[in-house]
Amino acid sequence: MMDHAVFGRQFHYSRFLSDNAVNKFKKMIPSLFASMPSINIVEGSCLNPTPYQIDHVVDSAVTSLRETLDSVAPLKKKLVNQRRLAPWYNLHVRTLKQASRRLERKWRSTNLEEIFLAWKNSLLTYKKALRKAGTAYFSSLIEENKNNPRFLFSTVARLTKSHSSVEPSVPLALSSDEFMSFFTNKITTIRDKIQQMLPIPAINESFTTVALESSVGPQLCLDCFSPIDLSEFTSVVASSKSSTCLLDPIPTRLLKGTLPLMNSSLLDLVNLSLVSGYVPQAFKTAVIKPLLKKPSLDPGVLANYRPISNLPFISKILEKAVAKQLSDHLHRNELFEDFQSGFRAHHSTETALLKVTNDLLLASDNGLVLILVLLDLSAAFDTIDHNILLQRLEHVIGIRGTALKWFQSYLSDRFQFVHVHDEPSTRTKVSYGVPQGSVLGLILFTLYMLPL
């Protein structure tokens, strides 16, 4: 039988979202957004709002949503037996289990044979329903992700017990501040080594800039991002994972459930950023989750972790809108590297291996000497130089105007902190890199590496 929960005893902040609380929240939404400050967007433009005004609008929305939810379903700190329910543990299975437990208690108090038989039959029914629900869940999961080899591999590995299905926990001896210091110092050390190895910049920078400026014609430019319509916004939200970030004002599932009541207001926040070329400060703070690189590694060693950025849900919706228009620009102008397989649709490790193997076999048939060069970049995403990336976007990709201004805003004034054991670390400014776990991180890394 498949276990349906993982147990642990610890302090936990929880919010009980009853049907009554959700209904109260829904009733408060219209007046909530009516009282918020706003900036009108007319025909894809806005009246030159300042960054302060945009931040004020977004902060007001975030604060109002959080305070409204707190008023109907406040957070409470409890010492609980933590139960992480399996996603297939549905209402029907739960009802069968409750019925079985009631019969068990009744049998233990009466010791009657007929009650015992009823309990055993009820328990068998519950176990069968639990197995059936689990089978249906994984069948649906595999069908939905049949074109995602990485997801399928990890799912099959978990089902066949080839590695632990329980995510290793961070030892209590490791604190949030220790993780933050380690991640920050690691990047600083790598950046210092890079600077020591660089040639004299003055000569190379002038040559590179001239070469890049002459390589892109004005017909390739993307000067601005277009605002998205309501149907596209609703579709992106619905198709996004319902994961919730610590910085989200309300749980993502609740946001999706109440979206028809607030979609136009949230759409305005996204379009306000797109047309102004400014990313609100509230969207540029990430909660870092230390993730063990491999289940077999020692969880007590800081070097065995990599930082994964958890970002607010609406900020990821904004990034998806930008990624869609950026990808369309890249495809229209055939700016993708032909042999790039990583982080690209319809490409994978299989396509990369096929290409390399084919080249090696052809060269071998022609009697040529073969040399295979493999380059492994340490902390590749986290060491990206923002100035070089912006130069790539402008001169190689043809991003100009408000669109380039948006990326400048996206990369600047970013902050992050680690959160483990319900304790946040100090917030640090992000001077290099693109967030691992963000929507744009993958495509920006690919464009950064394009000249290589």
Secondary structure as the mmCIF struct_conf table of DSSP 4:
data_model
#
loop_
_struct_conf.conf_type_id
_struct_conf.id
_struct_conf.beg_label_comp_id
_struct_conf.beg_label_asym_id
_struct_conf.beg_label_seq_id
_struct_conf.end_label_comp_id
_struct_conf.end_label_asym_id
_struct_conf.end_label_seq_id
STRN STRN1 PHE A 7 SER A 14
HELX_RH_AL_P HELX_RH_AL_P1 ASP A 19 ALA A 34
TURN_TY1_P TURN_TY1_P1 SER A 35 SER A 35
BEND BEND1 MET A 36 MET A 36
STRN STRN2 ILE A 41 VAL A 42
TURN_TY1_P TURN_TY1_P2 GLU A 43 GLY A 44
STRN STRN3 SER A 45 CYS A 46
BEND BEND2 LEU A 47 LEU A 47
HELX_RH_AL_P HELX_RH_AL_P2 PRO A 51 VAL A 72
BEND BEND3 ALA A 73 ALA A 73
STRN STRN4 LYS A 76 ARG A 83
TURN_TY1_P TURN_TY1_P3 PRO A 87 TRP A 88
HELX_RH_AL_P HELX_RH_AL_P3 LEU A 91 THR A 110
HELX_RH_AL_P HELX_RH_AL_P4 GLU A 113 GLU A 144
TURN_TY1_P TURN_TY1_P4 ASN A 145 ASN A 147
HELX_RH_AL_P HELX_RH_AL_P5 PRO A 149 LEU A 159
TURN_TY1_P TURN_TY1_P5 THR A 160 LYS A 161
BEND BEND4 SER A 162 HIS A 163
BEND BEND5 SER A 165 VAL A 166
HELX_LH_PP_P HELX_LH_PP_P1 GLU A 167 PRO A 171
TURN_TY1_P TURN_TY1_P6 LEU A 172 ALA A 173
BEND BEND6 LEU A 174 LEU A 174
HELX_RH_AL_P HELX_RH_AL_P6 SER A 176 MET A 197
HELX_RH_AL_P HELX_RH_AL_P7 PRO A 201 GLU A 213
TURN_TY1_P TURN_TY1_P7 SER A 214 SER A 215
HELX_RH_3T_P HELX_RH_3T_P1 PRO A 218 LEU A 220
STRN STRN5 LEU A 222 LEU A 222
HELX_LH_PP_P HELX_LH_PP_P2 PHE A 225 ILE A 228
HELX_RH_AL_P HELX_RH_AL_P8 LEU A 230 SER A 239
BEND BEND7 SER A 240 SER A 240
TURN_TY1_P TURN_TY1_P8 LEU A 246 LEU A 247
BEND BEND8 PRO A 249 ILE A 250
HELX_RH_AL_P HELX_RH_AL_P9 THR A 252 GLY A 257
TURN_TY1_P TURN_TY1_P9 THR A 258 THR A 258
HELX_RH_AL_P HELX_RH_AL_P10 LEU A 259 SER A 276
TURN_TY1_P TURN_TY1_P10 GLY A 277 GLY A 277
HELX_RH_3T_P HELX_RH_3T_P2 GLN A 281 PHE A 283
BEND BEND9 LYS A 284 LYS A 284
STRN STRN6 THR A 285 LEU A 292
BEND BEND10 LYS A 293 LYS A 294
TURN_TY1_P TURN_TY1_P11 PRO A 295 SER A 296
BEND BEND11 LEU A 297 LEU A 297
TURN_TY1_P TURN_TY1_P12 PRO A 299 GLY A 300
HELX_RH_3T_P HELX_RH_3T_P3 LEU A 302 ASN A 304
STRN STRN7 TYR A 305 ASN A 310
HELX_RH_AL_P HELX_RH_AL_P11 PHE A 313 ARG A 332
TURN_TY1_P TURN_TY1_P13 ASN A 333 GLU A 334
BEND BEND12 PHE A 336 PHE A 336
TURN_TY1_P TURN_TY1_P14 ASP A 338 PHE A 339
TURN_TY1_P TURN_TY1_P15 GLY A 342 PHE A 343
BEND BEND13 ARG A 344 ARG A 344
TURN_TY1_P TURN_TY1_P16 ALA A 345 HIS A 346
HELX_RH_AL_P HELX_RH_AL_P12 THR A 349 ASP A 365
TURN_TY1_P TURN_TY1_P17 ASN A 366 GLY A 367
TURN_TY1_P TURN_TY1_P18 SER A 378 THR A 383
HELX_RH_AL_P HELX_RH_AL_P13 HIS A 386 GLN A 391
HELX_RH_PI_P HELX_RH_PI_P1 ARG A 392 VAL A 396
BEND BEND14 ILE A 397 ILE A 397
STRN STRN8 ILE A 399 ILE A 399
HELX_RH_AL_P HELX_RH_AL_P14 GLY A 401 LEU A 411
BEND BEND15 SER A 412 ASP A 413
STRN STRN9 ARG A 414 VAL A 420
TURN_TY1_P TURN_TY1_P19 HIS A 421 ASP A 422
STRN STRN10 GLU A 423 PRO A 424
STRN STRN11 THR A 428 VAL A 430
BEND BEND16 TYR A 432 TYR A 432
TURN_TY1_P TURN_TY1_P20 GLN A 436 GLY A 437
BEND BEND17 SER A 438 VAL A 439
HELX_RH_AL_P HELX_RH_AL_P15 LEU A 440 TYR A 448
TURN_TY1_P TURN_TY1_P21 MET A 449 PRO A 451
#
